[in-house]
Amino acid sequence: MLDNCGYIDYIDNVTIRTLLREMVMAVNVGVREAKINLSKLLKRVMRGQEIIITDRGKPVGKIVAVPQDDLSLAERIKRMEEQGLLGPVRKGGAIRLPPPLPARKGVAQEFLQEDRDA
C-alpha cells in the first residue's frame, strides 16, 4: 500500500518474487542481435528466461517458452470435433459449390465503384 508520500509500506512475498523473477528473467535484445543469435536466445528461453525484442529501444515482441500443457495440432482438431466446431473430413474430397448466380454484365464493377465512392 502507498502512504501519503507515495512509499510502499507493504508488499507480499508473492509480489516480490514475481517482480524479481521478471527483472532477472527478462532480457532486452535488439532485432539485429536477435536475428544473429536466435539459437542462443532459444536456449535461454528453454531455461526459463523471457527475451524481449526491441526495435530502436522500444519493445516490439517477446520470446517465451511454450507451456507444456499446450495441445498439438492433431489434439486441438480432435477437441474441436468433439465440441462440434469442426466436422470430420468427408470421403470424396472437396465440397461441391453451387454454380454462380447469373448477373448482367458489369454489375460487379458497379457495386465495387459504389463501395469505393461511399
C-alpha positions as CSV (number, residue, x, y, z in Angstrom):
1,M,0.0,0.0,0.0
2,L,1.1,3.6,-0.6
3,D,1.3,6.1,2.2
4,N,0.9,9.9,1.8
5,C,4.4,10.3,0.5
6,G,4.0,7.6,-2.2
7,Y,6.2,5.0,-0.5
8,I,5.3,1.3,-0.4
9,D,4.9,0.1,3.1
10,Y,3.7,-3.4,2.4
11,I,4.4,-5.9,-0.4
12,D,3.5,-9.6,-0.1
13,N,6.1,-12.3,-0.8
14,V,4.4,-13.4,-4.0
15,T,4.6,-9.9,-5.4
16,I,8.3,-9.6,-4.5
17,R,9.1,-13.0,-6.1
18,T,7.2,-12.1,-9.2
19,L,8.9,-8.7,-9.6
20,L,12.3,-10.3,-9.0
21,R,11.7,-13.1,-11.5
22,E,10.6,-10.7,-14.1
23,M,13.6,-8.5,-13.6
24,V,16.0,-11.4,-13.7
25,M,14.2,-13.5,-16.3
26,A,13.5,-10.8,-18.9
27,V,16.3,-9.8,-21.2
28,N,16.1,-7.0,-23.8
29,V,17.6,-7.8,-27.2
30,G,17.6,-5.7,-30.3
31,V,16.2,-7.0,-33.6
32,R,19.6,-7.3,-35.2
33,E,21.1,-9.2,-32.3
34,A,18.1,-11.5,-32.1
35,K,18.4,-12.4,-35.8
36,I,22.1,-13.2,-35.3
37,N,21.8,-15.1,-32.0
38,L,18.4,-16.8,-32.4
39,S,19.6,-20.3,-31.5
40,K,21.3,-19.0,-28.3
41,L,18.3,-17.0,-27.3
42,L,16.0,-20.0,-27.7
43,K,18.3,-22.0,-25.4
44,R,17.9,-19.2,-22.8
45,V,14.2,-19.4,-23.3
46,M,14.2,-23.1,-22.7
47,R,16.0,-22.4,-19.4
48,G,13.1,-20.1,-18.3
49,Q,14.2,-16.7,-19.5
50,E,11.9,-14.3,-21.4
51,I,13.5,-12.4,-24.3
52,I,12.0,-9.0,-25.2
53,I,12.8,-8.0,-28.7
54,T,13.3,-4.2,-29.2
55,D,13.5,-2.0,-32.2
56,R,15.4,1.2,-31.6
57,G,14.9,0.7,-27.9
58,K,11.1,0.1,-28.0
59,P,9.8,-3.3,-27.1
60,V,8.1,-4.9,-30.1
61,G,7.9,-8.6,-29.3
62,K,8.6,-11.3,-26.7
63,I,10.0,-14.8,-27.0
64,V,8.7,-17.0,-24.2
65,A,8.6,-20.7,-23.6
66,V,5.6,-22.6,-24.8
67,P,3.6,-24.0,-21.8
68,Q,3.9,-27.8,-21.6
69,D,0.1,-28.2,-21.4
70,D,-0.4,-26.8,-24.9
71,L,-2.0,-29.3,-27.2
72,S,-0.6,-30.5,-30.5
73,L,-2.4,-29.5,-33.7
74,A,-4.0,-33.0,-34.0
75,E,-5.2,-32.8,-30.4
76,R,-6.7,-29.4,-30.9
77,I,-8.5,-30.6,-34.1
78,K,-9.9,-33.6,-32.2
79,R,-11.1,-31.4,-29.3
80,M,-12.8,-29.0,-31.8
81,E,-14.5,-32.0,-33.5
82,E,-15.7,-33.2,-30.1
83,Q,-17.1,-29.7,-29.3
84,G,-18.9,-29.8,-32.7
85,L,-16.9,-26.9,-34.1
86,L,-15.4,-29.0,-36.8
87,G,-16.8,-32.0,-38.7
88,P,-14.8,-35.0,-39.9
89,V,-13.3,-34.9,-43.4
90,R,-15.7,-36.3,-45.9
91,K,-14.7,-39.1,-48.2
92,G,-14.7,-38.0,-51.8
93,G,-12.8,-34.8,-51.4
94,A,-13.9,-31.2,-51.6
95,I,-17.4,-30.0,-51.1
96,R,-19.1,-29.0,-54.4
97,L,-20.1,-25.4,-54.6
98,P,-23.4,-24.3,-56.3
99,P,-23.0,-22.7,-59.7
100,P,-22.7,-18.9,-59.7
101,L,-25.8,-16.8,-60.0
102,P,-26.4,-15.2,-63.4
103,A,-25.9,-11.4,-63.4
104,R,-25.9,-8.8,-66.1
105,K,-22.5,-7.8,-67.5
106,G,-20.8,-5.1,-65.4
107,V,-22.9,-5.3,-62.3
108,A,-20.0,-6.4,-60.1
109,Q,-18.0,-3.4,-61.3
110,E,-20.9,-1.1,-60.4
111,F,-21.1,-2.5,-56.9
112,L,-17.4,-2.1,-56.5
113,Q,-17.5,1.5,-57.6
114,E,-20.4,2.3,-55.3
115,D,-18.5,0.8,-52.4
116,R,-15.4,2.9,-53.2
117,D,-17.4,6.1,-53.5
118,A,-19.1,5.5,-50.1
